[in-house]
Amino acid sequence: MATPRPAALLPVCFASSVALLLVVAFSSLMRSSDAYDPLDPNGNITIKWDVIQWTSDGYVAVVSLYNYQQYRHIQAPGWKLGWVWAKKEIIWAMTGGQATEQGDCSKFKANIPHCCRKDPEVVDLLPGTPYNMQIANCCKGGVLTSWAQDPNNAVASFQVSVGQAGTTNRTVKVPKNFTLKAPGPGYTCGTAKLVKPTKFISQDGRRSTQAHMTWNVTCTYSQFLAQRSPSCCVSLSSFYNDTIVNCPTCSCGCQNNSTAPGSCVEGNSPYLASVVNDPNQNSLAPLVQCTSHMCPIRVHWHVKVNYKEYWRVKITVTNFNYRMNYSQWNLVAQHPNFDNLTTIFSFNYKPLNPYGVINDTAMLWGIKYYNDLLMTAGPDGNVQSELLFRKEPSTFTFQKGWAFPRRVYFNGDNCVMPPPDAYPWLPNASPRLSASLLLPVVAALLAFAILLMTHA
C-alpha cells in the first residue's frame, strides 16, 4: 500500500508547478517578441511573388522586396533571398537578379537552366548591368534604403522563369522555408500566403492587368539573431558639469588584443594598414579601434547651451570600425522635447510617431553628397550636427537627466546607454555634492552625542 503524501507538501508542489509553467510561458513569450520593435511596430520586409505569365512547363514571375521598416535599411554587400522549392522546380532564366549557384544540371542536354538547386539563393545585380538584363527596381547591388529615408529606393525586384512547376493555379505550388540575409542573419521569414492577385496599371493609367497568382512572405528583424553583442553605444556630457559620461565598459564585448589577438587595432599602430587590408579577414566582421567600449559606433549627446527660451544639443556620431564606410546611415533618438524641435543643422530630420499623437521620436540622417557617408575610423570618421529646442515651461528641466535621450538607435540597432545614475547632474542636484555638505553636519551631531554620553 502506497504511503500517502503529506498534505503540507501538496500546496508547495502545486506552487512550484505553477511557477514552472509561468516561467516556461514567459520564456516562450519573450522568444516570440524578440523581433518586436516598439519604435517601429509595423516594420517588416514583405516579399511579393507575382506569377505574370504561363510557359510550356511553368511560369514567369516578378519577385519584389519591399522594405517597410521606417529606419532599418540594407547596406552593401546587400540582401540574399533563399527558399526551398515545393516540387522539382528549376530556374530557366533570370532578369535583374541571379542565383549564387547553378547546382547540378547534368540531366539537361540542350537548354541548360540558370539554376537547378532545390534551395536556390538569389542576389541583386550590380549597378551598371546591361539594360537587356535589367527590370524596374533592380540592379542596386542589394542595397535597400529605409522607408522613411527614401521610399523610392526601398524596393527591389527581379524576374524569374520557373520550369517543371505546373501551368495552372492548381498545379503550381508555393515555395517553402524563405530566408533573407541582409547581408548576414537577423531576419526571420514566415510562410508564404496566397493573397489577392496584384493589379498592374499601364503607364497612361487607362488599363489594368493582374497577376495570375500572388503570394506574400513577411520577414521581421531581430537584433538578437543578427549579432550577440550590440553594435553601438551612447556617451553623454553637458555644459553644466565637467563630467563626461563615457560609454559603459565592454558595451559591445570585452575582447582585447591580449585575450583575442586581432580583435581591435590601436589607432597609432604602424601595422594598421596591413591589418585593415588583410584579404583573409571577414569583411563583414567589424575591426574596431581599441577602446574601453569596443563598439563600432559611438553616439555622443552633448547639452551645449541654455538660452532664455531655447536650449541646444550637439550630436556626434563616431565610426570606430576600420572596415566599414556607413552609407545612408541613420540615427533614431527618443526624447520628450522633440515635439518642440525648432532647427536642426546639417542633418535631415523626420518625426516618427510610434505612439500616435506623442511626438517624442526623431529620425536623423545625413544630407546627400555632404555627410550621408560616415567614413571609416580615423580623423574623418565622424559626422555631427546641432539641434535647437524651444523650451516648454510646463515640462522643461535640466534635473535628473531629463536633457538626455531615453533611447538611441543607429542603423536600426539599439545602442547601449549609460546607467541613469551616471548621467551628468546639475551642480545643486549632485548626489556627491549633497553628501559632502551633509558630512560636517553628521560629524557635528555625532560628536555632540558622544559628548552627552560621556557627561551622563
Residue pairs with C-beta under 8 A, 6 or more apart in sequence:
34 222
34 224
34 225
35 188
35 220
35 221
35 222
37 43
37 221
38 354
39 70
39 71
39 332
39 334
39 352
39 354
39 361
39 407
39 409
40 69
40 70
40 71
40 72
40 352
40 354
41 354
42 68
43 68
43 69
43 70
43 72
43 147
43 220
43 221
44 68
44 69
44 218
44 219
44 220
44 221
45 65
45 66
45 67
45 68
45 69
45 144
45 180
45 182
45 187
45 218
45 219
45 220
45 221
46 65
46 66
46 68
46 216
46 217
46 218
46 219
47 63
47 64
47 65
47 66
47 81
47 178
47 180
47 189
47 216
47 217
47 218
47 219
48 63
48 64
48 66
48 198
48 214
48 215
48 216
49 61
49 63
49 175
49 192
49 214
49 215
49 216
49 217
50 61
50 62
50 63
50 64
50 197
50 198
50 211
50 213
50 214
51 59
51 60
51 61
51 172
51 211
51 212
51 213
51 214
52 59
52 60
52 61
52 62
52 211
52 212
53 59
53 60
53 212
54 167
54 168
54 212
55 92
55 161
55 163
55 167
56 167
57 163
57 164
57 165
57 167
58 89
58 92
58 161
58 162
58 163
58 164
58 165
58 166
58 167
58 172
59 161
59 162
59 165
59 167
59 172
59 212
60 159
60 160
60 161
60 162
61 159
61 160
61 162
62 135
62 157
62 158
62 159
63 81
63 97
63 122
63 157
63 158
63 159
63 160
64 137
64 155
64 156
64 157
65 79
65 81
65 144
65 155
65 156
65 157
65 180
66 154
66 155
67 73
67 74
67 144
67 145
67 146
67 147
67 154
67 155
68 147
68 154
69 146
69 147
69 221
69 412
70 146
70 147
70 148
70 352
70 363
71 146
71 148
71 149
71 330
71 332
71 352
71 363
71 409
71 411
71 412
72 146
72 221
72 411
72 412
73 143
73 144
73 145
73 146
73 149
73 154
73 328
73 330
73 411
73 412
74 142
74 143
74 144
74 182
74 183
75 143
75 183
75 326
75 327
75 328
75 411
76 141
76 142
76 143
76 183
76 327
77 141
77 142
77 183
77 284
78 123
78 124
78 140
78 141
78 142
78 143
78 144
78 182
78 183
79 123
79 124
79 142
79 144
79 156
79 180
79 181
79 182
79 183
80 100
80 121
80 122
80 123
80 142
80 180
80 181
80 182
80 183
81 121
81 122
81 123
81 178
81 179
81 180
82 119
82 120
82 121
82 122
82 177
82 178
82 179
82 180
82 181
83 119
83 120
83 175
83 176
83 177
83 178
83 179
84 118
84 119
84 175
84 176
84 177
85 118
85 119
85 120
85 175
85 176
86 173
86 174
86 175
86 176
87 164
87 165
87 166
87 173
88 164
89 162
89 163
89 164
89 165
89 175
90 105
90 113
90 115
90 116
90 162
90 163
90 164
91 99
91 113
91 114
91 115
91 116
91 120
91 160
91 161
91 162
91 163
92 111
92 113
92 114
92 161
92 162
92 163
93 114
93 160
93 161
94 114
94 115
94 122
94 158
94 159
94 160
94 161
95 133
95 134
95 135
95 138
95 158
95 159
96 124
96 125
96 133
96 134
96 135
96 137
96 138
96 139
96 157
96 158
96 159
97 122
97 123
97 124
97 125
97 138
97 158
97 159
97 160
98 114
98 122
98 123
98 125
99 114
99 115
99 117
99 120
99 121
99 122
100 120
100 121
100 122
100 123
101 115
101 117
101 120
101 121
102 113
102 114
102 115
102 116
102 117
103 115
103 116
103 117
103 118
103 120
104 116
105 112
105 113
105 116
108 116
113 163
119 177
121 179
122 158
122 160
123 142
124 138
124 139
124 140
124 141
124 142
124 143
124 156
124 158
125 133
125 134
125 138
125 139
125 141
125 158
126 139
126 141
127 139
127 140
127 141
128 139
129 138
129 139
135 157
135 158
135 159
136 157
137 155
137 156
137 157
138 156
138 157
138 158
140 153
140 156
142 156
142 183
143 153
143 327
143 328
144 153
144 154
144 155
144 156
144 182
145 151
145 153
145 154
145 328
146 154
146 330
146 412
147 154
148 350
148 352
148 363
149 328
149 330
149 348
149 350
149 363
149 365
150 328
165 171
165 172
165 173
166 172
166 173
169 212
169 213
172 213
174 192
174 194
174 215
175 192
176 191
176 192
178 189
178 190
178 191
178 192
178 217
178 219
179 187
179 189
180 187
180 189
180 219
181 187
183 284
184 226
184 227
184 284
185 225
185 226
186 221
186 222
186 223
186 225
186 226
186 227
187 219
187 220
187 221
187 222
187 225
188 219
188 220
188 222
188 225
189 217
189 218
189 219
190 217
190 218
190 219
191 217
192 215
192 216
192 217
193 215
193 216
193 217
194 213
194 214
194 215
195 214
195 215
195 216
196 214
197 210
197 211
197 212
197 213
197 214
198 210
198 211
198 214
199 208
199 209
199 210
199 211
200 208
200 209
200 210
200 211
201 207
201 208
202 208
202 209
221 412
223 230
223 412
223 413
223 414
226 413
229 252
229 253
230 251
230 252
230 295
230 413
230 414
230 415
230 416
231 252
231 286
231 295
231 296
231 297
231 410
231 411
231 413
231 415
232 252
232 295
232 296
232 297
232 298
232 299
232 408
232 410
232 411
232 413
232 415
232 416
233 247
233 248
233 251
233 252
233 293
233 295
233 297
233 298
233 299
233 415
233 416
233 417
234 247
234 298
234 299
234 300
234 301
234 405
234 408
234 415
234 416
234 417
234 418
235 244
235 245
235 246
235 247
235 298
235 299
235 300
235 301
235 418
236 244
236 245
236 300
236 301
236 302
236 404
236 418
236 423
236 424
237 243
237 244
237 245
237 300
237 301
237 302
237 303
237 424
238 302
238 303
238 398
238 403
238 424
239 303
239 304
239 305
239 306
240 303
240 306
240 398
240 424
240 426
240 427
241 424
241 425
241 426
241 427
241 430
243 424
245 418
245 422
245 423
245 424
246 292
246 293
246 418
247 291
247 292
247 293
247 295
247 298
247 416
247 418
248 293
248 416
248 418
248 419
249 292
249 293
250 292
250 293
250 294
251 293
251 294
251 295
251 416
252 288
252 293
252 294
252 295
252 296
252 416
253 294
254 294
255 263
255 264
255 294
256 263
256 264
256 290
256 294
257 263
257 264
257 290
262 275
263 288
263 294
264 287
264 288
264 289
264 290
264 291
264 294
265 272
265 275
265 276
265 287
265 288
265 289
265 290
265 322
266 272
266 289
266 290
267 289
267 290
267 377
267 378
269 275
272 322
275 287
275 322
276 287
276 322
276 323
281 287
281 323
283 323
285 323
286 296
286 321
286 323
286 324
287 321
287 322
287 323
288 294
288 295
288 296
288 320
288 321
288 322
288 377
289 320
289 322
289 377
291 298
291 320
293 416
295 320
295 416
296 319
296 320
296 321
296 324
297 317
297 318
297 319
297 320
297 321
297 326
297 410
297 411
297 415
298 317
298 318
298 320
299 315
299 316
299 317
299 318
299 331
299 408
299 410
299 415
300 315
300 316
300 317
300 318
301 313
301 314
301 315
301 333
301 404
301 405
301 408
302 313
302 314
302 315
302 316
303 311
303 312
303 313
303 398
303 403
303 404
303 424
304 312
304 313
304 314
304 386
305 311
305 312
306 312
306 398
309 390
309 391
310 342
310 388
310 389
310 390
310 391
311 388
311 389
311 391
311 396
311 403
312 386
312 387
312 388
312 389
313 386
313 387
313 389
313 403
314 384
314 385
314 386
314 387
315 331
315 333
315 347
315 364
315 384
315 385
315 386
315 387
316 382
316 383
316 384
317 329
317 331
317 374
317 382
317 383
317 384
317 410
318 381
318 382
319 326
319 374
319 375
319 376
319 377
319 381
319 382
320 377
320 381
321 376
321 377
322 376
322 377
322 378
323 376
324 376
325 373
325 374
325 375
325 376
326 373
326 374
326 411
327 372
327 373
327 374
328 365
328 366
328 372
329 365
329 366
329 372
329 374
329 383
329 410
329 411
330 363
330 364
330 365
330 410
330 411
330 412
331 347
331 363
331 364
331 365
331 408
331 409
331 410
332 352
332 361
332 362
332 363
332 364
332 407
332 408
332 409
332 410
332 412
333 361
333 362
333 364
333 405
333 407
333 408
333 409
334 360
334 361
334 362
334 405
334 406
334 407
334 408
335 360
335 362
335 404
335 405
335 406
336 360
336 395
336 402
336 406
337 360
337 389
337 392
337 395
337 396
338 351
338 359
338 360
338 361
338 362
338 389
339 358
339 359
339 360
339 392
340 389
340 390
340 391
340 392
341 349
341 362
341 387
341 388
341 389
342 388
342 389
342 390
343 387
343 388
344 364
344 385
344 386
344 387
344 388
345 385
345 386
345 387
346 367
346 370
346 371
346 383
346 384
346 385
346 386
347 364
347 365
347 366
347 367
347 371
347 383
347 385
348 364
348 365
348 366
348 367
349 362
349 363
349 364
350 362
350 363
351 359
351 361
351 362
351 363
352 361
352 362
352 363
353 359
353 361
354 361
360 406
364 385
365 372
366 372
366 373
366 374
366 383
371 383
374 381
374 382
374 383
375 381
396 402
398 426
399 426
399 429
400 423
400 425
400 429
401 420
401 423
401 424
401 425
404 423
405 417
407 414
407 417
408 414
408 415
408 417
409 415
421 431
425 431
427 433
